[in-house]
Amino acid sequence: MRLLRNILNTFFIIGAIIGMALFYMGHKEVGTYIIIIAMAFKFIEVVVRLLKLEDKN
């Protein structure tokens, strides 16, 4: 599950960077949607972490 969490965090970070870049370059609506989608990946990662669905290695 650690690999899943790392993948979800990677999608979040990349999405947040792209969303912020678009937001500040003038495409505010598109940037906002991308940031919201990136936040969904972070929420999923947090749920996995809080429910302790990861292996005990």
PQR file of N, CA, C, O and H, with PARSE charges and radii, in Angstrom:
ATOM      1  N   MET A   1       0.815  -1.207   0.000 -0.4000 1.5000
ATOM      2  CA  MET A   1       0.000   0.000   0.000 -0.0000 2.0000
ATOM      3  C   MET A   1       0.854   1.265   0.000  0.5500 1.7000
ATOM      4  O   MET A   1       0.400   2.336  -0.402 -0.5500 1.4000
ATOM      5  N   ARG A   2       2.093   1.123   0.456 -0.4000 1.5000
ATOM      6  CA  ARG A   2       2.971   2.298   0.443 -0.0000 2.0000
ATOM      7  C   ARG A   2       3.193   2.778  -0.989  0.5500 1.7000
ATOM      8  O   ARG A   2       3.264   3.981  -1.240 -0.5500 1.4000
ATOM      9  H   ARG A   2       2.462   0.253   0.783  0.4000 1.0000
ATOM     10  N   LEU A   3       3.303   1.838  -1.924 -0.4000 1.5000
ATOM     11  CA  LEU A   3       3.468   2.205  -3.327 -0.0000 2.0000
ATOM     12  C   LEU A   3       2.245   2.968  -3.825  0.5500 1.7000
ATOM     13  O   LEU A   3       2.378   3.955  -4.549 -0.5500 1.4000
ATOM     14  H   LEU A   3       3.246   0.861  -1.720  0.4000 1.0000
ATOM     15  N   LEU A   4       1.058   2.516  -3.440 -0.4000 1.5000
ATOM     16  CA  LEU A   4      -0.176   3.212  -3.815 -0.0000 2.0000
ATOM     17  C   LEU A   4      -0.185   4.631  -3.265  0.5500 1.7000
ATOM     18  O   LEU A   4      -0.539   5.573  -3.974 -0.5500 1.4000
ATOM     19  H   LEU A   4       0.949   1.715  -2.851  0.4000 1.0000
ATOM     20  N   ARG A   5       0.203   4.786  -2.004 -0.4000 1.5000
ATOM     21  CA  ARG A   5       0.246   6.119  -1.398 -0.0000 2.0000
ATOM     22  C   ARG A   5       1.242   7.025  -2.112  0.5500 1.7000
ATOM     23  O   ARG A   5       0.971   8.206  -2.331 -0.5500 1.4000
ATOM     24  H   ARG A   5       0.491   4.021  -1.428  0.4000 1.0000
ATOM     25  N   ASN A   6       2.405   6.464  -2.477 -0.4000 1.5000
ATOM     26  CA  ASN A   6       3.405   7.266  -3.188 -0.0000 2.0000
ATOM     27  C   ASN A   6       2.899   7.697  -4.558  0.5500 1.7000
ATOM     28  O   ASN A   6       3.134   8.830  -4.979 -0.5500 1.4000
ATOM     29  H   ASN A   6       2.625   5.505  -2.300  0.4000 1.0000
ATOM     30  N   ILE A   7       2.209   6.804  -5.252 -0.4000 1.5000
ATOM     31  CA  ILE A   7       1.654   7.141  -6.565 -0.0000 2.0000
ATOM     32  C   ILE A   7       0.592   8.226  -6.425  0.5500 1.7000
ATOM     33  O   ILE A   7       0.576   9.180  -7.203 -0.5500 1.4000
ATOM     34  H   ILE A   7       2.018   5.884  -4.909  0.4000 1.0000
ATOM     35  N   LEU A   8      -0.294   8.089  -5.439 -0.4000 1.5000
ATOM     36  CA  LEU A   8      -1.334   9.096  -5.232 -0.0000 2.0000
ATOM     37  C   LEU A   8      -0.728  10.446  -4.871  0.5500 1.7000
ATOM     38  O   LEU A   8      -1.200  11.481  -5.341 -0.5500 1.4000
ATOM     39  H   LEU A   8      -0.280   7.314  -4.807  0.4000 1.0000
ATOM     40  N   ASN A   9       0.317  10.446  -4.038 -0.4000 1.5000
ATOM     41  CA  ASN A   9       0.989  11.698  -3.684 -0.0000 2.0000
ATOM     42  C   ASN A   9       1.673  12.329  -4.888  0.5500 1.7000
ATOM     43  O   ASN A   9       1.682  13.551  -5.036 -0.5500 1.4000
ATOM     44  H   ASN A   9       0.701   9.605  -3.656  0.4000 1.0000
ATOM     45  N   THR A  10       2.244  11.491  -5.747 -0.4000 1.5000
ATOM     46  CA  THR A  10       2.883  12.012  -6.956 -0.0000 2.0000
ATOM     47  C   THR A  10       1.864  12.686  -7.863  0.5500 1.7000
ATOM     48  O   THR A  10       2.114  13.774  -8.380 -0.5500 1.4000
ATOM     49  H   THR A  10       2.237  10.498  -5.627  0.4000 1.0000
ATOM     50  N   PHE A  11       0.702  12.037  -8.060 -0.4000 1.5000
ATOM     51  CA  PHE A  11      -0.360  12.649  -8.863 -0.0000 2.0000
ATOM     52  C   PHE A  11      -0.817  13.963  -8.242  0.5500 1.7000
ATOM     53  O   PHE A  11      -1.078  14.930  -8.957 -0.5500 1.4000
ATOM     54  H   PHE A  11       0.498  11.153  -7.640  0.4000 1.0000
ATOM     55  N   PHE A  12      -0.916  14.002  -6.917 -0.4000 1.5000
ATOM     56  CA  PHE A  12      -1.335  15.226  -6.240 -0.0000 2.0000
ATOM     57  C   PHE A  12      -0.332  16.360  -6.485  0.5500 1.7000
ATOM     58  O   PHE A  12      -0.719  17.474  -6.838 -0.5500 1.4000
ATOM     59  H   PHE A  12      -0.705  13.216  -6.336  0.4000 1.0000
ATOM     60  N   ILE A  13       0.938  16.069  -6.297 -0.4000 1.5000
ATOM     61  CA  ILE A  13       1.961  17.115  -6.439 -0.0000 2.0000
ATOM     62  C   ILE A  13       2.024  17.628  -7.873  0.5500 1.7000
ATOM     63  O   ILE A  13       2.072  18.836  -8.102 -0.5500 1.4000
ATOM     64  H   ILE A  13       1.252  15.164  -6.010  0.4000 1.0000
ATOM     65  N   ILE A  14       2.024  16.707  -8.838 -0.4000 1.5000
ATOM     66  CA  ILE A  14       2.080  17.124 -10.241 -0.0000 2.0000
ATOM     67  C   ILE A  14       0.832  17.918 -10.612  0.5500 1.7000
ATOM     68  O   ILE A  14       0.925  18.947 -11.281 -0.5500 1.4000
ATOM     69  H   ILE A  14       1.985  15.726  -8.651  0.4000 1.0000
ATOM     70  N   GLY A  15      -0.331  17.445 -10.181 -0.4000 1.5000
ATOM     71  CA  GLY A  15      -1.578  18.151 -10.472 -0.0000 2.0000
ATOM     72  C   GLY A  15      -1.624  19.529  -9.840  0.5500 1.7000
ATOM     73  O   GLY A  15      -2.092  20.487 -10.455 -0.5500 1.4000
ATOM     74  H   GLY A  15      -0.407  16.609  -9.637  0.4000 1.0000
ATOM     75  N   ALA A  16      -1.136  19.628  -8.610 -0.4000 1.5000
ATOM     76  CA  ALA A  16      -1.137  20.925  -7.931 -0.0000 2.0000
ATOM     77  C   ALA A  16      -0.211  21.914  -8.641  0.5500 1.7000
ATOM     78  O   ALA A  16      -0.554  23.086  -8.798 -0.5500 1.4000
ATOM     79  H   ALA A  16      -0.755  18.850  -8.111  0.4000 1.0000
ATOM     80  N   ILE A  17       0.946  21.447  -9.064 -0.4000 1.5000
ATOM     81  CA  ILE A  17       1.888  22.329  -9.753 -0.0000 2.0000
ATOM     82  C   ILE A  17       1.304  22.806 -11.083  0.5500 1.7000
ATOM     83  O   ILE A  17       1.360  23.993 -11.403 -0.5500 1.4000
ATOM     84  H   ILE A  17       1.225  20.496  -8.936  0.4000 1.0000
ATOM     85  N   ILE A  18       0.742  21.867 -11.856 -0.4000 1.5000
ATOM     86  CA  ILE A  18       0.153  22.239 -13.141 -0.0000 2.0000
ATOM     87  C   ILE A  18      -1.038  23.169 -12.931  0.5500 1.7000
ATOM     88  O   ILE A  18      -1.188  24.161 -13.644 -0.5500 1.4000
ATOM     89  H   ILE A  18       0.697  20.903 -11.595  0.4000 1.0000
ATOM     90  N   GLY A  19      -1.883  22.850 -11.956 -0.4000 1.5000
ATOM     91  CA  GLY A  19      -3.054  23.685 -11.677 -0.0000 2.0000
ATOM     92  C   GLY A  19      -2.677  25.091 -11.253  0.5500 1.7000
ATOM     93  O   GLY A  19      -3.284  26.062 -11.706 -0.5500 1.4000
ATOM     94  H   GLY A  19      -1.762  22.044 -11.377  0.4000 1.0000
ATOM     95  N   MET A  20      -1.682  25.209 -10.388 -0.4000 1.5000
ATOM     96  CA  MET A  20      -1.252  26.537  -9.941 -0.0000 2.0000
ATOM     97  C   MET A  20      -0.639  27.328 -11.099  0.5500 1.7000
ATOM     98  O   MET A  20      -0.870  28.530 -11.229 -0.5500 1.4000
ATOM     99  H   MET A  20      -1.189  24.421 -10.020  0.4000 1.0000
ATOM    100  N   ALA A  21       0.143  26.641 -11.936 -0.4000 1.5000
ATOM    101  CA  ALA A  21       0.750  27.333 -13.083 -0.0000 2.0000
ATOM    102  C   ALA A  21      -0.341  27.860 -14.006  0.5500 1.7000
ATOM    103  O   ALA A  21      -0.288  29.014 -14.431 -0.5500 1.4000
ATOM    104  H   ALA A  21       0.330  25.664 -11.830  0.4000 1.0000
ATOM    105  N   LEU A  22      -1.331  27.024 -14.322 -0.4000 1.5000
ATOM    106  CA  LEU A  22      -2.421  27.472 -15.187 -0.0000 2.0000
ATOM    107  C   LEU A  22      -3.227  28.592 -14.534  0.5500 1.7000
ATOM    108  O   LEU A  22      -3.620  29.552 -15.197 -0.5500 1.4000
ATOM    109  H   LEU A  22      -1.375  26.087 -13.977  0.4000 1.0000
ATOM    110  N   PHE A  23      -3.469  28.463 -13.238 -0.4000 1.5000
ATOM    111  CA  PHE A  23      -4.245  29.470 -12.520 -0.0000 2.0000
ATOM    112  C   PHE A  23      -3.579  30.836 -12.607  0.5500 1.7000
ATOM    113  O   PHE A  23      -4.244  31.839 -12.870 -0.5500 1.4000
ATOM    114  H   PHE A  23      -3.150  27.683 -12.700  0.4000 1.0000
ATOM    115  N   TYR A  24      -2.268  30.879 -12.386 -0.4000 1.5000
ATOM    116  CA  TYR A  24      -1.562  32.160 -12.383 -0.0000 2.0000
ATOM    117  C   TYR A  24      -1.213  32.660 -13.783  0.5500 1.7000
ATOM    118  O   TYR A  24      -0.852  33.825 -13.953 -0.5500 1.4000
ATOM    119  H   TYR A  24      -1.728  30.065 -12.172  0.4000 1.0000
ATOM    120  N   MET A  25      -1.320  31.780 -14.792 -0.4000 1.5000
ATOM    121  CA  MET A  25      -1.078  32.220 -16.165 -0.0000 2.0000
ATOM    122  C   MET A  25      -2.350  32.777 -16.802  0.5500 1.7000
ATOM    123  O   MET A  25      -2.326  33.197 -17.959 -0.5500 1.4000
ATOM    124  H   MET A  25      -1.613  30.834 -14.654  0.4000 1.0000
ATOM    125  N   GLY A  26      -3.438  32.785 -16.075 -0.4000 1.5000
ATOM    126  CA  GLY A  26      -4.649  33.409 -16.585 -0.0000 2.0000
ATOM    127  C   GLY A  26      -5.789  32.464 -16.876  0.5500 1.7000
ATOM    128  O   GLY A  26      -6.896  32.915 -17.171 -0.5500 1.4000
ATOM    129  H   GLY A  26      -3.457  32.444 -15.135  0.4000 1.0000
ATOM    130  N   HIS A  27      -5.557  31.172 -16.804 -0.4000 1.5000
ATOM    131  CA  HIS A  27      -6.612  30.198 -17.042 -0.0000 2.0000
ATOM    132  C   HIS A  27      -7.186  29.753 -15.695  0.5500 1.7000
ATOM    133  O   HIS A  27      -7.037  28.600 -15.291 -0.5500 1.4000
ATOM    134  H   HIS A  27      -4.658  30.805 -16.565  0.4000 1.0000
ATOM    135  N   LYS A  28      -7.838  30.682 -15.017 -0.4000 1.5000
ATOM    136  CA  LYS A  28      -8.262  30.450 -13.640 -0.0000 2.0000
ATOM    137  C   LYS A  28      -9.246  29.291 -13.501  0.5500 1.7000
ATOM    138  O   LYS A  28      -9.129  28.498 -12.568 -0.5500 1.4000
ATOM    139  H   LYS A  28      -7.959  31.619 -15.345  0.4000 1.0000
ATOM    140  N   GLU A  29     -10.203  29.181 -14.402 -0.4000 1.5000
ATOM    141  CA  GLU A  29     -11.215  28.125 -14.282 -0.0000 2.0000
ATOM    142  C   GLU A  29     -10.597  26.742 -14.491  0.5500 1.7000
ATOM    143  O   GLU A  29     -10.858  25.823 -13.715 -0.5500 1.4000
ATOM    144  H   GLU A  29     -10.298  29.825 -15.161  0.4000 1.0000
ATOM    145  N   VAL A  30      -9.791  26.593 -15.521 -0.4000 1.5000
ATOM    146  CA  VAL A  30      -9.146  25.301 -15.798 -0.0000 2.0000
ATOM    147  C   VAL A  30      -8.184  24.944 -14.664  0.5500 1.7000
ATOM    148  O   VAL A  30      -8.151  23.799 -14.214 -0.5500 1.4000
ATOM    149  H   VAL A  30      -9.578  27.339 -16.152  0.4000 1.0000
ATOM    150  N   GLY A  31      -7.412  25.913 -14.210 -0.4000 1.5000
ATOM    151  CA  GLY A  31      -6.489  25.683 -13.104 -0.0000 2.0000
ATOM    152  C   GLY A  31      -7.196  25.242 -11.844  0.5500 1.7000
ATOM    153  O   GLY A  31      -6.711  24.365 -11.130 -0.5500 1.4000
ATOM    154  H   GLY A  31      -7.439  26.843 -14.576  0.4000 1.0000
ATOM    155  N   THR A  32      -8.340  25.845 -11.565 -0.4000 1.5000
ATOM    156  CA  THR A  32      -9.114  25.473 -10.386 -0.0000 2.0000
ATOM    157  C   THR A  32      -9.605  24.036 -10.488  0.5500 1.7000
ATOM    158  O   THR A  32      -9.543  23.290  -9.510 -0.5500 1.4000
ATOM    159  H   THR A  32      -8.734  26.557 -12.145  0.4000 1.0000
ATOM    160  N   TYR A  33     -10.089  23.644 -11.653 -0.4000 1.5000
ATOM    161  CA  TYR A  33     -10.565  22.267 -11.824 -0.0000 2.0000
ATOM    162  C   TYR A  33      -9.438  21.259 -11.652  0.5500 1.7000
ATOM    163  O   TYR A  33      -9.634  20.205 -11.048 -0.5500 1.4000
ATOM    164  H   TYR A  33     -10.140  24.250 -12.446  0.4000 1.0000
ATOM    165  N   ILE A  34      -8.275  21.572 -12.173 -0.4000 1.5000
ATOM    166  CA  ILE A  34      -7.141  20.659 -12.038 -0.0000 2.0000
ATOM    167  C   ILE A  34      -6.717  20.544 -10.582  0.5500 1.7000
ATOM    168  O   ILE A  34      -6.393  19.451 -10.117 -0.5500 1.4000
ATOM    169  H   ILE A  34      -8.115  22.428 -12.664  0.4000 1.0000
ATOM    170  N   ILE A  35      -6.715  21.652  -9.862 -0.4000 1.5000
ATOM    171  CA  ILE A  35      -6.362  21.622  -8.441 -0.0000 2.0000
ATOM    172  C   ILE A  35      -7.378  20.790  -7.658  0.5500 1.7000
ATOM    173  O   ILE A  35      -6.992  20.030  -6.770 -0.5500 1.4000
ATOM    174  H   ILE A  35      -6.978  22.540 -10.240  0.4000 1.0000
ATOM    175  N   ILE A  36      -8.654  20.920  -7.967 -0.4000 1.5000
ATOM    176  CA  ILE A  36      -9.688  20.133  -7.286 -0.0000 2.0000
ATOM    177  C   ILE A  36      -9.487  18.642  -7.547  0.5500 1.7000
ATOM    178  O   ILE A  36      -9.618  17.828  -6.633 -0.5500 1.4000
ATOM    179  H   ILE A  36      -8.968  21.538  -8.689  0.4000 1.0000
ATOM    180  N   ILE A  37      -9.172  18.282  -8.785 -0.4000 1.5000
ATOM    181  CA  ILE A  37      -8.916  16.875  -9.110 -0.0000 2.0000
ATOM    182  C   ILE A  37      -7.680  16.375  -8.359  0.5500 1.7000
ATOM    183  O   ILE A  37      -7.671  15.252  -7.855 -0.5500 1.4000
ATOM    184  H   ILE A  37      -9.066  18.943  -9.528  0.4000 1.0000
ATOM    185  N   ALA A  38      -6.640  17.203  -8.285 -0.4000 1.5000
ATOM    186  CA  ALA A  38      -5.432  16.821  -7.548 -0.0000 2.0000
ATOM    187  C   ALA A  38      -5.746  16.630  -6.070  0.5500 1.7000
ATOM    188  O   ALA A  38      -5.210  15.722  -5.435 -0.5500 1.4000
ATOM    189  H   ALA A  38      -6.647  18.115  -8.695  0.4000 1.0000
ATOM    190  N   MET A  39      -6.606  17.472  -5.522 -0.4000 1.5000
ATOM    191  CA  MET A  39      -6.984  17.330  -4.119 -0.0000 2.0000
ATOM    192  C   MET A  39      -7.734  16.029  -3.871  0.5500 1.7000
ATOM    193  O   MET A  39      -7.625  15.453  -2.788 -0.5500 1.4000
ATOM    194  H   MET A  39      -7.041  18.209  -6.038  0.4000 1.0000
ATOM    195  N   ALA A  40      -8.488  15.560  -4.849 -0.4000 1.5000
ATOM    196  CA  ALA A  40      -9.184  14.282  -4.707 -0.0000 2.0000
ATOM    197  C   ALA A  40      -8.176  13.148  -4.517  0.5500 1.7000
ATOM    198  O   ALA A  40      -8.399  12.247  -3.708 -0.5500 1.4000
ATOM    199  H   ALA A  40      -8.577  16.028  -5.728  0.4000 1.0000
ATOM    200  N   PHE A  41      -7.058  13.189  -5.267 -0.4000 1.5000
ATOM    201  CA  PHE A  41      -6.019  12.176  -5.074 -0.0000 2.0000
ATOM    202  C   PHE A  41      -5.441  12.247  -3.668  0.5500 1.7000
ATOM    203  O   PHE A  41      -5.158  11.212  -3.063 -0.5500 1.4000
ATOM    204  H   PHE A  41      -6.877  13.921  -5.925  0.4000 1.0000
ATOM    205  N   LYS A  42      -5.262  13.453  -3.141 -0.4000 1.5000
ATOM    206  CA  LYS A  42      -4.732  13.603  -1.785 -0.0000 2.0000
ATOM    207  C   LYS A  42      -5.722  13.083  -0.755  0.5500 1.7000
ATOM    208  O   LYS A  42      -5.323  12.438   0.214 -0.5500 1.4000
ATOM    209  H   LYS A  42      -5.492  14.293  -3.632  0.4000 1.0000
ATOM    210  N   PHE A  43      -7.006  13.355  -0.952 -0.4000 1.5000
ATOM    211  CA  PHE A  43      -8.012  12.849  -0.014 -0.0000 2.0000
ATOM    212  C   PHE A  43      -8.024  11.329   0.018  0.5500 1.7000
ATOM    213  O   PHE A  43      -8.146  10.731   1.086 -0.5500 1.4000
ATOM    214  H   PHE A  43      -7.330  13.879  -1.739  0.4000 1.0000
ATOM    215  N   ILE A  44      -7.898  10.699  -1.152 -0.4000 1.5000
ATOM    216  CA  ILE A  44      -7.858   9.240  -1.206 -0.0000 2.0000
ATOM    217  C   ILE A  44      -6.639   8.724  -0.452  0.5500 1.7000
ATOM    218  O   ILE A  44      -6.737   7.739   0.280 -0.5500 1.4000
ATOM    219  H   ILE A  44      -7.799  11.186  -2.020  0.4000 1.0000
ATOM    220  N   GLU A  45      -5.492   9.377  -0.623 -0.4000 1.5000
ATOM    221  CA  GLU A  45      -4.276   8.964   0.076 -0.0000 2.0000
ATOM    222  C   GLU A  45      -4.444   9.092   1.584  0.5500 1.7000
ATOM    223  O   GLU A  45      -4.005   8.220   2.334 -0.5500 1.4000
ATOM    224  H   GLU A  45      -5.412  10.177  -1.218  0.4000 1.0000
ATOM    225  N   VAL A  46      -5.067  10.159   2.026 -0.4000 1.5000
ATOM    226  CA  VAL A  46      -5.283  10.367   3.459 -0.0000 2.0000
ATOM    227  C   VAL A  46      -6.214   9.295   4.016  0.5500 1.7000
ATOM    228  O   VAL A  46      -5.984   8.790   5.115 -0.5500 1.4000
ATOM    229  H   VAL A  46      -5.423  10.868   1.417  0.4000 1.0000
ATOM    230  N   VAL A  47      -7.249   8.945   3.281 -0.4000 1.5000
ATOM    231  CA  VAL A  47      -8.167   7.900   3.737 -0.0000 2.0000
ATOM    232  C   VAL A  47      -7.422   6.578   3.862  0.5500 1.7000
ATOM    233  O   VAL A  47      -7.610   5.852   4.839 -0.5500 1.4000
ATOM    234  H   VAL A  47      -7.436   9.354   2.388  0.4000 1.0000
ATOM    235  N   VAL A  48      -6.586   6.261   2.894 -0.4000 1.5000
ATOM    236  CA  VAL A  48      -5.803   5.024   2.965 -0.0000 2.0000
ATOM    237  C   VAL A  48      -4.907   5.049   4.200  0.5500 1.7000
ATOM    238  O   VAL A  48      -4.789   4.048   4.908 -0.5500 1.4000
ATOM    239  H   VAL A  48      -6.434   6.851   2.100  0.4000 1.0000
ATOM    240  N   ARG A  49      -4.281   6.187   4.454 -0.4000 1.5000
ATOM    241  CA  ARG A  49      -3.389   6.296   5.615 -0.0000 2.0000
ATOM    242  C   ARG A  49      -4.168   6.214   6.932  0.5500 1.7000
ATOM    243  O   ARG A  49      -3.737   5.527   7.858 -0.5500 1.4000
ATOM    244  H   ARG A  49      -4.376   7.000   3.879  0.4000 1.0000
ATOM    245  N   LEU A  50      -5.293   6.894   7.024 -0.4000 1.5000
ATOM    246  CA  LEU A  50      -6.055   6.923   8.269 -0.0000 2.0000
ATOM    247  C   LEU A  50      -6.706   5.577   8.576  0.5500 1.7000
ATOM    248  O   LEU A  50      -6.819   5.195   9.741 -0.5500 1.4000
ATOM    249  H   LEU A  50      -5.644   7.452   6.272  0.4000 1.0000
ATOM    250  N   LEU A  51      -7.127   4.868   7.558 -0.4000 1.5000
ATOM    251  CA  LEU A  51      -7.733   3.547   7.775 -0.0000 2.0000
ATOM    252  C   LEU A  51      -6.682   2.459   7.924  0.5500 1.7000
ATOM    253  O   LEU A  51      -7.001   1.285   8.112 -0.5500 1.4000
ATOM    254  H   LEU A  51      -7.035   5.178   6.612  0.4000 1.0000
ATOM    255  N   LYS A  52      -5.421   2.874   7.837 -0.4000 1.5000
ATOM    256  CA  LYS A  52      -4.284   1.965   8.005 -0.0000 2.0000
ATOM    257  C   LYS A  52      -4.413   0.757   7.093  0.5500 1.7000
ATOM    258  O   LYS A  52      -4.281  -0.387   7.526 -0.5500 1.4000
ATOM    259  H   LYS A  52      -5.163   3.828   7.685  0.4000 1.0000
ATOM    260  N   LEU A  53      -4.674   1.034   5.823 -0.4000 1.5000
ATOM    261  CA  LEU A  53      -4.785  -0.027   4.840 -0.0000 2.0000
ATOM    262  C   LEU A  53      -3.443  -0.418   4.261  0.5500 1.7000
ATOM    263  O   LEU A  53      -3.375  -1.113   3.247 -0.5500 1.4000
ATOM    264  H   LEU A  53      -4.782   1.964   5.471  0.4000 1.0000
ATOM    265  N   GLU A  54      -2.371   0.029   4.905 -0.4000 1.5000
ATOM    266  CA  GLU A  54      -1.056  -0.299   4.393 -0.0000 2.0000
ATOM    267  C   GLU A  54      -0.480  -1.487   5.134  0.5500 1.7000
ATOM    268  O   GLU A  54      -0.913  -1.821   6.237 -0.5500 1.4000
ATOM    269  H   GLU A  54      -2.427   0.594   5.728  0.4000 1.0000
ATOM    270  N   ASP A  55       0.500  -2.117   4.516 -0.4000 1.5000
ATOM    271  CA  ASP A  55       1.150  -3.285   5.112 -0.0000 2.0000
ATOM    272  C   ASP A  55       1.993  -2.865   6.303  0.5500 1.7000
ATOM    273  O   ASP A  55       2.500  -1.744   6.354 -0.5500 1.4000
ATOM    274  H   ASP A  55       0.852  -1.845   3.620  0.4000 1.0000
ATOM    275  N   LYS A  56       2.137  -3.765   7.251 -0.4000 1.5000
ATOM    276  CA  LYS A  56       2.957  -3.519   8.442 -0.0000 2.0000
ATOM    277  C   LYS A  56       4.353  -4.082   8.213  0.5500 1.7000
ATOM    278  O   LYS A  56       4.684  -5.147   8.734 -0.5500 1.4000
ATOM    279  H   LYS A  56       1.726  -4.675   7.209  0.4000 1.0000
ATOM    280  N   ASN A  57       5.176  -3.377   7.435 -0.4000 1.5000
ATOM    281  CA  ASN A  57       6.538  -3.868   7.146 -0.0000 2.0000
ATOM    282  C   ASN A  57       7.516  -3.281   8.110  0.5500 1.7000
ATOM    283  O   ASN A  57       8.710  -3.571   8.031 -0.5500 1.4000
ATOM    284  H   ASN A  57       4.906  -2.513   7.011  0.4000 1.0000
TER
END
